[in-house]
Amino acid sequence: MNAESPSTKEAVADFESYMAACTATIEGQRRSRGEDEYQRRAACVLAAAETAELHSCEPESDRPPTARRPARFPEGAFVRIASEVLDHAVYSPNPDQKRLQQTKAARFDKADGDSVVAFCVDTQGSTSDIHTVENFPGDPLVDQIMRDTIAGWRFKPFIVDGAVAKVCTERRFVLRFK
């Protein structure tokens, strides 16, 4: 798929208009209809983001899509888009570059890919329920490094409907080893 092709431009435009419509009403829905409707919308935004990523694949990438497992979030946890969760971060360093450079993907394969990790922020601001939902192709050590990275992140606790709450999301790491 050419990055300048009309179908790509249409997919991006469709996604952008969908996101604009979704986010334009989300805060009003949250206030007027409550947290359940907000959760439904947040799940909608996560699905839209995944669709957009599929439509905006890099043209030079001939690798097949990696298997994706559904994120498992604990019952009663609130789902938020990654940007909203990361806005609450007080400590969220990037993955350790030295460790990444020692992986098979970096040293031998020079393989590019993505790793998607789901996680929750508990009521104390620590990360929990960390698991990979999309594996980095051909090197499970890369996925482990991404999970270890998130395990060290810290957040301001989330307040939902006036109470501290557990909040979950997923984070996509795009890795290029050239």
N, C-alpha and C positions, 0 to 999 in steps of 0.2 A: 504494500500500500504506500503510495507516494504521500509525503507529508503535506503537499500542496494540492492534492486531489480534491475535487468538489465534494466527494463523499466524506472525506476527513473534515473539511470545513463545515459541512452540514452537521456532522456528528458533534463537533465542538460547539457549533451554534445551538444545536438542540440541547446539549448538556448545559450550556451557559444559560439559556432561557429557562430550562427546567430548574436549575439551581436558583436563579433569580426569583422565580415564582415560589419555590419552596421556602427560601429564606425570607422572602418578603412577608410571608404570613406566619412564620414559625413562632416568633415572639408573641404576636397577638394570640395565636392559638394556645401558647403556653399559659398566658395570663387568663384568657377567657374560658378555655376548655380544660385546663389543668395538665398535669404531668403525663397522664396516659397518652393524650393526643400528641404531646411533645415527643414522647418516646416513639410513637408510630412515625412521626415526621423524621426523627433522627435516623431511624432504620431506613427510611426512604432515601435520605441523603447519602447514607453509606452505600446503598445499592446503586444510586446514581453515580457516585464517585467510581465505583468498581466498573460500571458500564463505560464511563468516560475513559478510564485507563485502558480498557480493551480496545476502544476505538482509536486511541492515540498511540498505538504501538509504534515503536521506532521502525522506520522503513528498512534499515539494514539488518534488523533482527529476524533471522530465519529460524530461531529456536522455537520449538513447540511450546505452547503455554504450559506452565507447571500446574500440577494438581493443587486444588484449593479445597481445604476442608472448611466447613462452616465454623465460625468462631463459637466457642462455648462460653457463655457468660453465666455467672451464678444467678439463680432465681432471686428476684428482688433487687438486683443491681440495675442501675440506670445506664442506658446506652447514650453516648455522646459522640459527636464527630471528633476526629483526632485533633483538629485545630483548637476546638473548645477545651479539650482536656489539656493540651500542651500550653494553652494560655495560663493555666494554673500551676505550671511547673516552677519550682524553685531551684531545682537541680536536674538538668537533663543533658548531660554531655553526649557528644557523638560517640559512635563505636570506636574502640581502641584500634587505631590505624596500625600499630605494630603487630597486634594479634592478627588483624585481617591480612597483613602482608605475609604472614607465615602460613596461611591456608593454601590448600591445594589449588583453589580457584585463582589465587593471586600469583603463586609461584610457578605453577606448571601449566594450568589450563588457560590462564588469562581470560577467564570466563566472566562475562557480565551477567547480571540477573537481579532479581528482586527477592526479598524475604519479607513476608508480612507476619507480624506478630500481634496477637491480641493480648490485652492485659486489662487489669482493673486497678483503680486507685482506691485503697481502703479508707476507712473513716479517719485514720491517723495520717494519711497522705503518702503512705508507702505503696509500692506496686505489689500486686498479687495476681493469682490466676493467670500467669504468663504462659502462653503456648503459641507455637508456630501454626499459622493457618495456610501459609503458602511457602513451601520450601524453596530455598536457593537451589538452583539446578546443579546437581552433582557434588555438592560439598556440604554435608550436614554440620561441619564445624562453623561455617558462616552463620547458620541459623542459631547455633549455640551462643556465638558471640553477640548476636542481636538480642537474644533472651537475657544474657548476662548484663548487657548494657541497660536494658529496661529495668532489670531487677535493682539497679542502683539509683534509678530516678526517684525524686521526691517531689511532692505536690502540696499545695495548700489544699486542705480538705474542701470538698464540695458541699454546698448548702443547697438542698432541694426541698422546696415547700417548708422552709424554716428549720430543717433538721440536717445534720451532717449525714451524707449518704455515700454509698459505694457507687463508683461510676466506672464504666468500662468502655473501651474503644479498641481500635486496631491501628497499627502504625506500619506503613510501607517503607522499607529501606531499599533504595535503588543503588546498586553497587556496580561500579565500572572499574575493571582491572585491565588496564591497557599498558 
